[in-house]
Amino acid sequence: MSQLKLEAPWHTWNKKVKALFEADPDIAVGDVYEADNSRFDFVFDIEVYDHEKFVALDRVMPTSKEFGSVNLGIYLFDAENANGVESIVDVYRTIFDGNPIVRDIKTCIDSTGTKHAYVRFVPKVVQFSDDNIADYNGNWSGLAQDIAQEVFQDGFGLIHFCTADNKENEINV
């Protein structure tokens, strides 16, 4: 007797996306895996090897899909124009060029040979008016690194946001 195996709906949705593109040599859809961040419960990758297809797919493919209380993330990669961490660093250099809250962007290589980049923010509290009942004046106060970690994609483990030390170095991006 064979056992019926039921899969979660996010796995079925991933299979539908795979079925759409399985014959296209320019698009590779990965399997669903458990996310290691608090934004998503599960994620899968889509690598696109044709830049025009990437741009088109980026306009119509959702970045997430909800299934009740489970949130599935879809990571779309432009494999044709991805040169590893260097291209991602260049993107962040462009984004933060001339922004006074960024001290600099540093890169280093860990013991396994993986290159990492660090966007280092000036050690300054960022504050804005918010519906915050924990603050008497209704302000949100925190560090730019915390905002960046929430706003930007995590760089897939290659880009990190941190606060620079309190030295008064010139700001270079």
C-alpha positions in Angstrom: 0.0 0.0 0.0 1.5 3.3 -1.0 1.3 6.3 1.4 -0.1 9.6 0.2 2.3 12.4 0.9 0.8 15.8 1.4 3.0 18.8 0.9 2.5 22.3 2.3 1.0 24.8 -0.2 4.2 26.8 -0.4 6.0 23.7 -1.8 3.2 23.3 -4.4 3.5 27.0 -5.4 7.3 26.6 -5.8 6.6 23.6 -8.1 4.2 25.7 -10.2 6.9 28.3 -10.7 9.4 25.5 -11.6 7.0 24.1 -14.1 6.6 27.4 -15.8 10.4 27.8 -16.4 11.7 24.2 -16.5 12.2 24.3 -20.2 13.9 27.7 -20.2 17.7 27.5 -20.1 17.9 31.1 -18.9 16.0 30.6 -15.7 16.7 28.1 -12.9 14.2 27.8 -10.0 15.6 26.3 -6.8 13.9 24.3 -4.1 12.2 25.7 -1.0 14.3 25.8 2.1 13.8 27.1 5.6 14.8 30.8 6.0 17.4 31.9 8.4 15.9 35.3 9.0 12.8 36.7 10.6 11.3 38.1 7.4 10.3 34.8 5.9 9.6 31.3 7.1 10.7 29.6 3.9 12.4 30.9 0.7 13.5 29.8 -2.7 15.8 31.2 -5.3 15.3 32.0 -9.0 18.5 32.6 -11.0 18.1 34.3 -14.3 21.0 34.1 -16.8 19.6 36.7 -19.3 19.5 40.3 -18.0 16.4 41.4 -20.0 14.5 38.4 -18.7 15.7 39.3 -15.2 14.4 42.9 -15.5 11.1 41.7 -16.9 10.7 39.0 -14.2 11.7 41.4 -11.5 8.7 43.6 -12.5 6.1 40.9 -12.2 7.4 38.2 -9.8 6.3 38.8 -6.2 9.1 39.0 -3.6 6.9 37.1 -1.1 3.7 35.0 -0.9 1.6 34.4 2.2 0.0 31.1 3.0 -1.9 31.8 6.1 0.6 32.5 8.8 3.6 31.2 6.7 5.5 33.7 4.6 7.4 32.4 1.5 10.2 34.6 0.2 11.3 34.6 -3.5 14.9 35.7 -4.1 15.5 36.7 -7.7 19.2 36.8 -8.9 20.6 38.4 -12.0 23.2 35.7 -12.6 24.4 37.3 -15.8 25.4 40.5 -14.1 26.4 39.1 -10.7 30.1 39.2 -10.0 29.8 38.0 -6.4 30.2 40.4 -3.6 32.0 43.0 -5.7 28.9 43.9 -7.7 26.8 44.0 -4.5 29.4 46.3 -2.9 29.3 48.6 -6.0 25.5 48.8 -5.6 25.8 49.9 -2.0 28.6 52.3 -2.8 26.2 53.9 -5.4 23.3 53.9 -2.9 25.2 55.6 -0.1 27.5 57.9 -2.2 27.5 61.3 -0.5 25.3 60.1 2.4 26.8 61.6 5.6 25.5 58.8 7.9 27.8 56.3 6.2 31.5 56.3 7.2 32.7 53.8 4.6 32.3 50.3 3.1 35.0 47.8 3.9 35.6 44.3 2.5 37.4 41.4 3.9 37.9 37.6 3.4 37.0 35.1 6.1 38.9 31.9 6.9 37.0 29.9 4.3 37.8 32.4 1.5 34.4 34.0 1.3 34.4 37.7 0.7 32.2 39.9 3.0 31.4 43.6 2.8 30.5 45.9 5.7 28.6 49.1 5.3 29.8 51.0 8.4 27.5 53.8 9.6 28.6 56.8 11.6 28.0 56.2 15.4 25.0 58.5 15.6 21.4 57.9 16.8 18.8 58.3 14.1 15.5 59.6 15.4 12.2 60.3 13.7 8.6 60.9 14.8 6.7 57.7 15.1 3.6 56.3 16.7 5.7 55.0 19.6 4.0 54.8 23.0 7.2 53.7 24.6 8.6 57.2 24.0 7.0 60.1 25.8 7.5 62.3 22.7 6.5 59.6 20.2 9.9 59.3 18.6 11.7 56.2 17.3 15.4 56.2 18.2 18.0 53.8 17.0 21.0 53.1 14.9 21.2 53.4 11.1 22.5 49.8 11.0 19.3 48.6 12.5 17.2 50.5 9.9 19.4 49.2 7.1 19.0 45.6 8.2 15.3 46.0 8.1 15.1 48.0 4.8 17.6 46.2 2.6 17.9 42.6 1.6 20.6 41.0 3.7 23.0 40.6 0.7 22.6 36.9 1.1 25.2 36.7 3.8 27.7 38.9 1.9 26.7 42.4 3.0 26.6 43.3 6.7 25.5 46.6 8.3 27.3 47.9 11.4 28.2 51.0 13.3 31.7 52.2 13.0 33.8 53.0 16.0 33.7 56.5 17.4 36.9 57.7 15.8 36.5 60.9 13.8 37.7 59.6 10.4 36.7 61.3 7.3 33.7 59.8 5.6 34.5 57.8 2.5 32.1 55.8 0.4 
